């Protein structure tokens, strides 16, 4: 499990490092600061709202329910829809 989390962290770091390049090629040079600011705003809002929403959900439901409901592999959901 720890090894899988380490691989997940490396993948997330690789994806996050590409955000600056994508913003650079998306926004013109005059608006680059705005694009980087929006990118930082979305990342910060996600980091702040994630635990807040999770605590609100866990206040209404048990952690076992949340673990089983939120830990379904998206690929398996997609396969189930196609069948």
N, C-alpha and C positions, 0 to 999 in steps of 0.2 A: 504494500500500500504506500509506503514512504517513497519507494522508487517511482511508482506511478505519479505521485504528487510532484516529485522532482522533475519528471519529464513534462508534466503539465505546466509547471512553472517556467521551464525553458521555452516551451511553446508560446506561452503567454508573453514572455519577454521578447520573443522574436516578433510576435504580432504587434506588440506595443511600439517596438522600435520602428516599425514601418509607418505608423500614423503620421509622424512628422514629415516623412517624404510624400505621403499621399496629400497631406494638407498643402505642402509646398507646390505640388503640381496641380492642385485643384484651384487654389486662390491665386489671383494676380499679385505681383510683388507689392503693390500699394495696399492690398488687403491681407497680407500675410499675417500680420499681428492679430487681426480679428479672427482669422481662421485658427491660429494656434490658441488664442484665448477661448474660442468656442470648444475646441478639442479638450482643453484643460477643464473647462466648465462641465462638460458632459462626463468626463472621467471623475471629477470630484463629486459631482452630484450622484453618480452611481455608487461611489464609495461611501457617501453619507446616507443615501436612501436605502441601500441594500440591507444593512443591519436594522434600520428602523422598520422597514417593511417586514423583515423576518421576525422581529420581536412582536410586531402586531399580529402576524399570523400565528406565532407560537402562543400568544396570549389567548387565542380562540381555539387552537387545536393542539394536540399532543405532538411531541417531536417525532414519535414513531410514525404518526400519520403523515407528517410533512416529509419525513425521510422516504417513505414508500411512494408518496404522491409526486415528489419532485425529483426523485432519482431514477425515473424511467428513461431509458436510453432513447434519444430522439430518433435514432435509426429504426429501432423496433416499433416506435409509434408510426413512422412513415411506412414501414412494411405492413403493419396492420391495416393502415388506411387503404393501401393498394390492393389488398386481398379482397 
